[in-house]
Amino acid sequence: MKVFKFGGASVKDAEGVRNVARVLGRFPDDDLVVVVSAMGKTTNALEEIVRAHQEGRPVRELVGALRGAHAATLEAVAPLDHDTANRLSASFAELEKHAERPAAWPYDQDYDHIVSHGELWSTLIVAAHLNQAGLPTQWLDAREVVVTDALHRAARVDWERSAARTGVLHKALQRQKPARLLTQGFIARSIDGKATTLGREGSDFSAAILAWLLDAESVTIWKDVAGMFNADPKRFPDTQLLPHISYREAIELSYFGASVIHPRTLQPLQQKKIPLYVRSFLDPSAPGTTIDTAGEADTAVPSFIVKPRQLLISITPRDLSFVVEENLHHIFGLFARAGIRIDLMQNSALAFSVVTDDVPRAHALIEELRRDYQVRYNQDCELLTVRHFDEPTLQRLLRGRTPLVEQRSRNTARFVLR
């Protein structure tokens, strides 16, 4: 059993849906679970509906635009599937009815209920096309399997309860040979039966959850790039494909800000040693990137990660006392309550400096910190991370620039630059 995941870019329009069928057609004899995201920018549009609903603004036009786009795509890829057309219509009617009533739920709960429609619509359309294209496929609501807590927008998987639902997967997979099951990424259901979503990179995580539940042979994430690269080609010339890295290296790169697979996706795969492949749906014959237990190639190519729009915040006790555990406990508590992730930290005797994303709540936190500490900060910073560096490379990258903060370990060099 293999798990394939296709993101929103791969199903953004009718041609994208047809291309998914072409990719799957390359694996005629494989048992597959296919995880699909919402189409294109659908999630963004649904988020606007959430805001309108919470603010009491009309939503009919917003819902109508999505209805029209999805109906047109279905008509283009599966014009004879009247049952799916009716199911889509009923789902849109349910959403419109919900969104036209005054908002009665907290924002995050309302968000999960509304936004989860996107994945349901896309998978209905993709399944309809696959069946009409001669690739018989079972459709399954992922919420029948993936069980979470009630933390809306960032739900945590209840692995024990989800494992108890694995029979639903096996029953669906036994209906045909080869087994073909299509389901949704990103969405789940709480223990008390409410719609939940899995947060950032939720669809990738869904693929990993299902692979873990099924003890799958592998997971493949199909993207619009040829695999994982050692740097952003928009910033660095001569980028190189990373053909093979370990789970550990992928997690490190993700932690430092690289646009790679989220650690939540990698952790369940690592537990069961399920390899992860990152391949291009535009060029399915390309080998892509393999992520598994083998780490021999991790140091072969240096990786460069740049995070723009960073704040460098320096915090000093007002009485010039040493920065010790008591101060740090208080400071970390404030950051945690504000939901601000610290990307880099460094302390001296009298100051504790951190780097964070430059977002409004970070500035609100600065004002809160000033109640107890002297606080200075620099805006418009970049955080540059180099994995597996060498001195000539660092000299080239830093030529003409003076770091505000510099850190080095055995494998990683990090610099805060302006």
C-alpha positions as CSV (number, residue, x, y, z in Angstrom):
1,M,0.0,0.0,0.0
2,K,1.3,3.4,-1.0
3,V,0.0,6.8,0.0
4,F,0.0,9.7,-2.5
5,K,-0.7,13.3,-1.6
6,F,-1.6,16.0,-4.1
7,G,-1.8,19.6,-3.0
8,G,-4.0,22.5,-4.1
9,A,-1.7,23.5,-6.9
10,S,-2.0,20.1,-8.5
11,V,-5.8,20.3,-8.7
12,K,-6.3,24.0,-9.2
13,D,-8.3,23.6,-12.4
14,A,-9.7,21.0,-14.8
15,E,-6.3,20.3,-16.5
16,G,-4.8,19.8,-13.0
17,V,-7.4,17.2,-12.2
18,R,-6.8,15.5,-15.5
19,N,-3.1,15.4,-14.8
20,V,-3.7,13.7,-11.4
21,A,-5.4,10.9,-13.4
22,R,-2.4,10.7,-15.7
23,V,0.0,10.4,-12.8
24,L,-2.1,7.7,-11.2
25,G,-2.3,5.9,-14.5
26,R,1.5,5.3,-14.2
27,F,0.8,3.0,-11.2
28,P,-1.8,0.6,-12.6
29,D,-1.1,-2.3,-10.3
30,D,-0.4,-0.5,-7.0
31,D,-2.8,-0.3,-4.1
32,L,-3.1,3.4,-3.4
33,V,-4.6,5.8,-0.8
34,V,-4.7,9.2,-2.5
35,V,-4.9,12.4,-0.3
36,V,-6.1,15.6,-2.0
37,S,-6.2,19.2,-0.8
38,A,-8.7,21.9,-1.6
39,M,-8.5,23.3,-5.2
40,G,-6.1,26.2,-5.8
41,K,-7.0,29.2,-3.7
42,T,-10.3,27.7,-2.3
43,T,-9.1,27.8,1.3
44,N,-8.3,31.5,1.0
45,A,-11.8,32.2,-0.3
46,L,-13.4,30.1,2.4
47,E,-11.4,32.0,5.0
48,E,-13.0,35.2,3.7
49,I,-16.4,33.6,4.1
50,V,-15.5,32.8,7.8
51,R,-14.6,36.4,8.4
52,A,-17.8,37.6,6.7
53,H,-19.9,35.2,8.7
54,Q,-18.2,36.3,12.0
55,E,-18.7,39.9,11.2
56,G,-22.3,39.6,10.0
57,R,-21.6,40.5,6.4
58,P,-23.5,38.8,3.5
59,V,-21.8,35.7,2.1
60,R,-24.1,34.7,-0.8
61,E,-21.9,36.2,-3.5
62,L,-18.7,34.7,-2.0
63,V,-20.3,31.2,-1.8
64,G,-21.8,31.6,-5.3
65,A,-18.4,32.3,-6.8
66,L,-17.0,29.1,-5.3
67,R,-20.1,27.1,-6.3
68,G,-19.7,28.3,-9.9
69,A,-16.0,27.5,-10.1
70,H,-16.4,24.0,-8.7
71,A,-19.4,23.2,-10.8
72,A,-17.5,24.4,-14.0
73,T,-14.6,22.1,-13.1
74,L,-16.8,19.1,-12.5
75,E,-18.6,19.8,-15.8
76,A,-15.2,19.9,-17.6
77,V,-13.8,16.6,-16.1
78,A,-16.9,14.5,-15.4
79,P,-19.9,15.9,-17.3
80,L,-22.0,12.8,-16.9
81,D,-21.7,12.4,-13.2
82,H,-25.0,13.8,-12.0
83,D,-24.7,12.1,-8.6
84,T,-21.5,14.1,-7.8
85,A,-23.2,17.2,-9.1
86,N,-26.0,16.7,-6.7
87,R,-23.7,16.0,-3.8
88,L,-21.7,19.2,-4.6
89,S,-24.9,21.2,-4.8
90,A,-26.1,19.9,-1.4
91,S,-22.8,20.7,0.2
92,F,-22.9,24.3,-1.1
93,A,-26.5,24.6,0.1
94,E,-25.5,23.5,3.6
95,L,-22.6,25.9,3.7
96,E,-24.8,28.8,2.5
97,K,-27.5,28.0,5.0
98,H,-24.9,27.9,7.8
99,A,-23.2,31.1,6.8
100,E,-26.4,33.1,6.4
101,R,-27.4,32.4,10.0
102,P,-25.9,34.6,12.7
103,A,-22.5,33.3,13.9
104,A,-23.1,31.2,17.1
105,W,-19.8,29.5,17.4
106,P,-16.3,30.8,18.4
107,Y,-14.2,31.9,15.4
108,D,-11.9,28.8,15.4
109,Q,-14.8,26.3,15.5
110,D,-16.6,28.2,12.8
111,Y,-13.4,28.3,10.7
112,D,-13.0,24.5,10.9
113,H,-16.6,23.9,9.9
114,I,-16.6,26.2,6.9
115,V,-13.0,25.7,5.6
116,S,-13.3,21.9,5.7
117,H,-15.8,22.1,2.8
118,G,-12.9,22.8,0.4
119,E,-11.3,19.4,0.7
120,L,-14.7,17.7,0.4
121,W,-15.5,19.5,-2.9
122,S,-12.1,18.8,-4.5
123,T,-12.1,15.1,-3.7
124,L,-15.6,14.7,-5.0
125,I,-14.5,16.2,-8.3
126,V,-11.3,14.3,-8.5
127,A,-13.0,11.0,-7.7
128,A,-15.6,11.7,-10.3
129,H,-13.0,12.2,-13.0
130,L,-11.0,9.2,-12.0
131,N,-14.0,6.9,-12.2
132,Q,-15.0,8.4,-15.6
133,A,-11.4,8.1,-16.8
134,G,-11.3,4.3,-16.2
135,L,-9.5,4.4,-12.8
136,P,-12.1,3.1,-10.4
137,T,-11.7,4.8,-7.1
138,Q,-13.5,4.8,-3.8
139,W,-14.3,8.1,-2.1
140,L,-14.0,8.3,1.7
141,D,-14.6,11.1,4.2
142,A,-11.3,11.4,6.2
143,R,-13.3,12.5,9.2
144,E,-14.6,8.9,9.5
145,V,-11.0,7.8,10.4
146,V,-8.9,10.7,11.7
147,V,-9.9,11.5,15.3
148,T,-8.5,14.5,17.1
149,D,-9.0,16.6,20.2
150,A,-11.2,19.7,20.1
151,L,-8.4,22.2,19.6
152,H,-9.8,23.9,16.5
153,R,-7.5,25.0,13.7
154,A,-4.6,23.1,15.2
155,A,-6.1,19.8,16.3
156,R,-4.0,17.1,17.8
157,V,-4.4,13.6,16.6
158,D,-5.8,11.0,19.0
159,W,-3.7,8.1,17.7
160,E,-5.4,5.5,19.8
161,R,-8.9,6.4,18.7
162,S,-7.8,6.9,15.1
163,A,-6.2,3.4,15.1
164,A,-9.5,2.0,16.3
165,R,-11.1,3.4,13.1
166,T,-8.6,1.7,10.8
167,G,-11.2,-0.9,9.9
168,V,-13.1,1.8,8.0
169,L,-10.0,2.2,5.8
170,H,-9.5,-1.6,5.3
171,K,-13.2,-2.1,4.4
172,A,-13.1,0.6,1.7
173,L,-9.8,-0.7,0.4
174,Q,-11.1,-4.2,0.0
175,R,-13.9,-3.2,-2.5
176,Q,-11.6,-3.5,-5.5
177,K,-8.3,-4.6,-6.8
178,P,-6.0,-2.8,-7.1
179,A,-7.3,-0.9,-4.1
180,R,-7.9,2.8,-4.9
181,L,-9.1,5.1,-2.1
182,L,-9.5,8.9,-2.4
183,T,-9.8,11.0,0.7
184,Q,-9.1,14.5,2.1
185,G,-6.1,16.1,3.7
186,F,-6.2,18.7,6.4
187,I,-9.6,17.8,7.9
188,A,-10.6,15.6,10.8
189,R,-13.2,15.2,13.5
190,S,-13.0,15.7,17.2
191,I,-13.9,13.1,19.8
192,D,-17.2,15.0,20.3
193,G,-18.0,14.9,16.6
194,K,-17.1,18.4,15.5
195,A,-15.1,19.3,12.3
196,T,-11.5,20.1,13.0
197,T,-8.5,21.0,10.9
198,L,-4.8,20.0,11.4
199,G,-3.1,23.4,10.9
200,R,-0.1,24.2,8.9
201,E,0.9,21.6,6.3
202,G,-2.2,19.7,7.4
203,S,-2.6,17.7,4.1
204,D,0.9,16.4,4.2
205,F,0.3,15.4,7.8
206,S,-2.9,13.6,6.8
207,A,-1.0,11.5,4.4
208,A,1.5,10.6,7.1
209,I,-1.3,9.7,9.5
210,L,-3.0,7.4,7.0
211,A,0.4,5.8,6.2
212,W,1.0,5.2,9.9
213,L,-2.4,3.7,10.4
214,L,-2.0,1.3,7.4
215,D,1.7,0.5,7.8
216,A,2.1,1.8,4.3
217,E,5.1,1.0,2.0
218,S,5.7,4.7,1.3
219,V,4.3,8.2,1.1
220,T,4.8,10.3,-2.0
221,I,4.0,14.1,-2.0
222,W,3.5,15.3,-5.5
223,K,4.5,18.9,-6.0
224,D,5.1,21.4,-8.8
225,V,8.9,21.2,-8.2
226,A,11.3,18.4,-9.0
227,G,12.0,17.6,-5.3
228,M,13.7,19.4,-2.4
229,F,16.5,21.8,-3.1
230,N,19.3,23.2,-1.0
231,A,18.1,26.8,-1.3
232,D,15.4,29.0,-2.8
233,P,16.2,29.4,-6.5
234,K,14.7,32.9,-6.4
235,R,17.5,33.9,-3.9
236,F,20.4,31.7,-4.8
237,P,21.9,30.8,-8.2
238,D,23.0,27.2,-8.9
239,T,20.7,25.5,-6.5
240,Q,21.0,21.8,-6.2
241,L,18.5,19.0,-5.8
242,L,18.8,17.1,-2.5
243,P,18.3,13.6,-3.9
244,H,18.4,11.8,-0.5
245,I,18.3,13.1,3.1
246,S,17.4,11.6,6.4
247,Y,14.3,12.3,8.5
248,R,16.6,14.1,11.0
249,E,18.0,16.4,8.3
250,A,14.6,17.3,6.9
251,I,13.4,18.1,10.4
252,E,16.4,20.3,11.0
253,L,15.9,22.2,7.7
254,S,12.2,22.7,8.5
255,Y,13.0,24.0,12.0
256,F,15.3,26.6,10.5
257,G,12.6,27.8,8.2
258,A,13.1,25.9,4.9
259,S,10.1,25.2,2.8
260,V,10.3,21.5,3.3
261,I,8.2,18.9,4.9
262,H,6.8,19.9,8.3
263,P,8.2,17.9,11.3
264,R,4.7,16.7,12.1
265,T,4.6,14.9,8.8
266,L,7.9,13.3,9.3
267,Q,7.6,12.1,12.9
268,P,5.0,9.3,12.4
269,L,6.8,8.2,9.2
270,Q,10.1,8.0,11.2
271,Q,8.4,5.9,13.9
272,K,7.6,3.2,11.4
273,K,10.5,3.8,9.0
274,I,8.1,4.6,6.1
275,P,10.1,6.4,3.4
276,L,8.8,9.8,2.0
277,Y,9.3,10.8,-1.6
278,V,8.9,14.3,-2.9
279,R,8.3,14.2,-6.7
280,S,7.0,16.5,-9.4
281,F,3.5,16.0,-10.8
282,L,4.7,18.0,-13.8
283,D,7.5,15.5,-14.5
284,P,6.5,12.2,-12.9
285,S,9.5,10.4,-14.4
286,A,12.0,12.6,-12.4
287,P,13.4,10.8,-9.4
288,G,12.8,13.6,-6.9
289,T,13.9,13.5,-3.3
290,T,13.9,10.5,-0.9
291,I,13.6,11.0,2.9
292,D,14.3,8.0,5.1
293,T,16.6,6.7,7.8
294,A,19.8,6.9,5.7
295,G,21.9,10.0,6.6
296,E,25.1,9.4,4.7
297,A,24.3,12.1,2.1
298,D,23.1,14.7,4.6
299,T,26.4,16.6,4.6
300,A,27.1,16.3,0.9
301,V,25.5,19.6,-0.1
302,P,25.3,22.8,2.0
303,S,21.7,24.2,2.5
304,F,20.8,27.9,2.6
305,I,17.7,29.2,4.4
306,V,16.7,32.8,4.5
307,K,13.9,34.1,6.6
308,P,13.0,37.8,5.8
309,R,11.0,40.3,7.8
310,Q,12.5,39.3,11.2
311,L,12.6,41.2,14.5
312,L,15.7,41.2,16.6
313,I,14.5,41.9,20.2
314,S,17.0,42.5,23.1
315,I,15.6,42.3,26.6
316,T,17.4,43.6,29.7
317,P,16.3,43.6,33.3
318,R,15.7,47.1,34.5
319,D,17.9,46.7,37.6
320,L,20.7,45.4,35.4
321,S,20.6,42.1,37.3
322,F,22.0,39.0,35.5
323,V,19.7,37.2,33.0
324,V,19.1,34.0,35.0
325,E,16.6,31.2,35.0
326,E,13.9,33.2,36.9
327,N,14.0,36.0,34.2
328,L,14.0,33.4,31.4
329,H,11.1,31.5,32.9
330,H,9.0,34.7,32.9
331,I,10.1,35.8,29.4
332,F,9.4,32.4,27.8
333,G,6.0,32.4,29.5
334,L,5.1,35.7,27.8
335,F,6.3,34.5,24.4
336,A,4.3,31.2,24.8
337,R,1.1,33.0,25.8
338,A,1.5,35.4,22.9
339,G,2.0,32.5,20.5
340,I,5.3,33.9,19.3
341,R,7.8,31.4,18.0
342,I,11.5,32.2,18.8
343,D,13.6,31.4,15.8
344,L,17.0,32.2,17.4
345,M,18.0,33.1,20.9
346,Q,21.3,34.3,22.6
347,N,22.0,35.7,26.0
348,S,24.8,37.6,27.7
349,A,25.1,38.6,31.4
350,L,22.6,41.4,31.1
351,A,20.6,40.8,27.9
352,F,18.6,38.1,26.3
353,S,18.2,38.5,22.5
354,V,15.7,36.7,20.3
355,V,14.6,36.7,16.7
356,T,11.0,36.3,15.7
357,D,8.7,36.9,12.7
358,D,7.8,40.6,12.4
359,V,4.0,40.3,13.0
360,P,1.6,42.6,14.8
361,R,1.4,40.3,17.9
362,A,5.2,40.5,18.2
363,H,5.0,44.3,18.6
364,A,2.2,43.9,21.2
365,L,4.5,41.5,23.1
366,I,7.3,44.1,23.0
367,E,5.0,46.5,24.8
368,E,4.1,43.9,27.4
369,L,7.8,43.1,27.9
370,R,8.5,46.8,28.5
371,R,6.4,46.6,31.7
372,D,9.2,44.7,33.4
373,Y,12.3,45.1,31.1
374,Q,14.2,47.4,29.0
375,V,13.5,46.4,25.4
376,R,15.2,47.4,22.1
377,Y,14.6,45.9,18.7
378,N,15.6,46.0,15.1
379,Q,13.2,45.6,12.2
380,D,13.7,44.5,8.6
381,C,16.2,41.8,9.6
382,E,17.0,38.6,7.7
383,L,17.9,35.4,9.5
384,L,20.4,33.4,7.3
385,T,21.0,29.7,8.2
386,V,23.7,27.6,6.5
387,R,23.7,23.9,7.1
388,H,27.0,22.0,6.6
389,F,28.9,25.2,5.9
390,D,32.5,25.9,5.0
391,E,34.4,29.1,5.5
392,P,34.7,30.2,1.9
393,T,30.9,29.9,1.5
394,L,30.3,32.0,4.6
395,Q,32.7,34.6,3.5
396,R,31.0,34.8,0.1
397,L,27.6,35.1,1.7
398,L,28.6,37.8,4.2
399,R,30.7,39.9,1.9
400,G,29.9,43.5,2.6
401,R,27.5,42.7,5.5
402,T,28.1,42.9,9.2
403,P,26.0,40.4,11.3
404,L,24.1,41.8,14.3
405,V,24.1,38.3,15.8
406,E,26.2,35.3,14.8
407,Q,26.0,31.7,16.0
408,R,27.8,28.6,15.0
409,S,27.6,24.9,15.9
410,R,29.4,21.9,14.4
411,N,26.9,21.7,11.5
412,T,25.1,25.0,11.3
413,A,25.9,28.7,11.1
414,R,23.3,31.4,11.7
415,F,23.4,35.1,11.1
416,V,21.0,38.0,11.8
417,L,21.6,40.5,9.0
418,R,20.2,43.9,8.0
